[in-house]
Amino acid sequence: MCKHILNAQVSIRSPCCRKWFDCVECHQEQETHPLKESFEMTFACKKCKKCFRKDVAEFEEADEYCPHCDNHFVIEALTPKPAISIEGADARVDNRMLKDERIKTGPKQGVPTVFDPDFDADKLG
């Protein structure tokens, strides 16, 4: 699963180390050597799970499809975009997450009880 291209339709076999990667950035992150450039590339379709080769020097519009299942693998890449979001549910629907800092938390200010030492502390001997 590629974190750089969200809608990768094929995996590409690198000619230098013969490992499968979804994009060039994945190869750069996982390997220490540079990617060897080649005109003949080996692809693995993620839809039908079959491999095929394409010559990039003579790449035509018909070569944008998998020869086994006709999956269109040359599409505009969707890359992740940074976004600021709030974790949790919508505050308009469920406001239990929100805390009002203006309201004091503690004993009620109304009727004093036996367990409130603040009121009786001055009366002790």
C-alpha positions as CSV (number, residue, x, y, z in Angstrom):
1,M,0.0,0.0,0.0
2,C,1.5,3.3,-1.1
3,K,1.3,6.3,1.1
4,H,2.3,8.7,-1.7
5,I,-0.2,7.7,-4.4
6,L,-3.6,6.7,-2.9
7,N,-5.1,5.3,-6.1
8,A,-2.1,3.3,-7.4
9,Q,-3.5,0.7,-9.9
10,V,-0.3,-1.2,-10.6
11,S,3.0,-2.2,-8.8
12,I,6.2,-1.6,-10.7
13,R,9.2,-4.0,-10.5
14,S,12.4,-2.1,-10.2
15,P,15.1,-3.2,-12.6
16,C,17.9,-2.6,-10.2
17,C,16.9,-4.7,-7.2
18,R,14.0,-6.7,-8.7
19,K,11.6,-5.7,-5.9
20,W,8.0,-4.5,-6.3
21,F,7.1,-0.9,-5.5
22,D,4.0,1.3,-6.0
23,C,6.0,4.5,-6.8
24,V,9.5,5.9,-7.1
25,E,9.2,7.5,-3.6
26,C,8.5,4.1,-2.0
27,H,11.7,2.8,-3.6
28,Q,13.7,5.8,-2.4
29,E,12.5,5.3,1.2
30,Q,13.1,1.5,1.4
31,E,16.4,1.1,-0.6
32,T,19.8,2.8,-0.3
33,H,20.7,2.7,-4.0
34,P,19.2,5.0,-6.7
35,L,16.6,3.6,-9.1
36,K,18.0,2.3,-12.3
37,E,16.2,3.8,-15.3
38,S,15.0,1.4,-18.0
39,F,12.7,1.6,-21.0
40,E,11.1,-1.8,-20.5
41,M,9.1,-2.0,-17.3
42,T,7.3,-4.9,-15.6
43,F,3.9,-4.1,-14.0
44,A,1.6,-6.1,-11.8
45,C,-2.0,-5.2,-12.0
46,K,-3.7,-4.8,-8.6
47,K,-7.1,-5.7,-10.0
48,C,-6.4,-9.0,-11.7
49,K,-3.1,-9.8,-10.0
50,K,-1.3,-10.6,-13.3
51,C,2.0,-9.3,-14.5
52,F,2.8,-7.7,-17.9
53,R,5.6,-5.8,-19.6
54,K,5.5,-2.5,-21.4
55,D,8.0,-0.7,-23.5
56,V,8.0,2.9,-22.3
57,A,9.9,4.2,-25.4
58,E,6.9,3.3,-27.6
59,F,4.1,4.0,-25.1
60,E,0.7,4.6,-26.8
61,E,-2.8,5.4,-25.6
62,A,-3.7,1.7,-25.9
63,D,-0.9,0.8,-23.5
64,E,-2.7,2.6,-20.6
65,Y,-4.8,-0.5,-20.0
66,C,-4.0,-3.9,-18.5
67,P,-3.8,-6.4,-21.3
68,H,-5.5,-9.1,-19.1
69,C,-8.5,-7.2,-17.5
70,D,-8.6,-3.8,-19.3
71,N,-8.0,-1.9,-16.0
72,H,-7.1,1.7,-16.8
73,F,-3.9,2.1,-14.8
74,V,-2.6,5.4,-16.2
75,I,-4.9,7.8,-14.2
76,E,-4.3,11.1,-12.4
77,A,-2.6,10.3,-9.1
78,L,-4.4,11.1,-5.9
79,T,-1.9,12.3,-3.3
80,P,-2.6,12.8,0.4
81,K,-3.2,16.4,1.4
82,P,-2.5,17.8,4.9
83,A,-5.7,18.7,6.7
84,I,-6.6,20.0,10.1
85,S,-9.5,18.2,11.6
86,I,-11.1,17.7,15.0
87,E,-10.9,14.2,16.5
88,G,-14.2,13.0,17.7
89,A,-17.8,13.4,16.8
90,D,-19.5,16.5,15.6
91,A,-19.8,18.9,18.6
92,R,-23.2,20.2,17.3
93,V,-24.7,16.7,17.8
94,D,-22.8,15.5,20.9
95,N,-21.4,18.2,23.1
96,R,-20.2,16.0,25.9
97,M,-16.6,16.5,24.8
98,L,-16.8,20.2,25.3
99,K,-15.9,21.7,28.7
100,D,-16.9,25.2,29.6
101,E,-14.0,26.7,31.4
102,R,-16.2,29.5,32.9
103,I,-18.2,27.1,35.1
104,K,-16.4,26.1,38.3
105,T,-16.3,22.5,39.0
106,G,-16.7,21.5,42.7
107,P,-19.4,21.6,45.4
108,K,-22.5,23.6,44.7
109,Q,-22.5,27.1,46.0
110,G,-26.1,26.8,47.3
111,V,-26.9,25.1,50.5
112,P,-23.9,24.1,52.7
113,T,-23.6,20.5,53.9
114,V,-21.8,18.9,56.9
115,F,-19.1,17.7,54.6
116,D,-18.1,21.3,53.5
117,P,-15.2,22.3,55.8
118,D,-14.9,25.8,54.3
119,F,-18.0,27.2,56.1
120,D,-17.2,25.6,59.5
121,A,-13.5,26.1,59.5
122,D,-13.8,29.6,61.1
123,K,-16.0,28.3,64.0
124,L,-13.6,25.7,65.3
125,G,-11.9,26.6,68.6
